[in-house]
Amino acid sequence: MSLNRVCFNCGSSSFVSDRSLGGKIVCAKCGSSSFKNKSSSFLKSKKFVFLAIAAIAILIIVI
């Protein structure tokens, strides 16, 4: 299992090998077999969006 992959549907990084599918790797939470690589960039992260919204809200409240 690769540590730099996450589930495309739910974002989980927990995977299992499903015996009924011939050992295919699936998400342990939602059962999806769609994966994507984790983005290591801070600008592409959802945290950046929430941080920007919070900063704008604070600026509006202060002014």
Protein Blocks (a to p, Z undefined) as FASTA:
>chain_A
ZZkbccfklopabdcddfknnopacdfklopabdcdddfbfklpmklmmmmmmmmmmmmm
mZZ
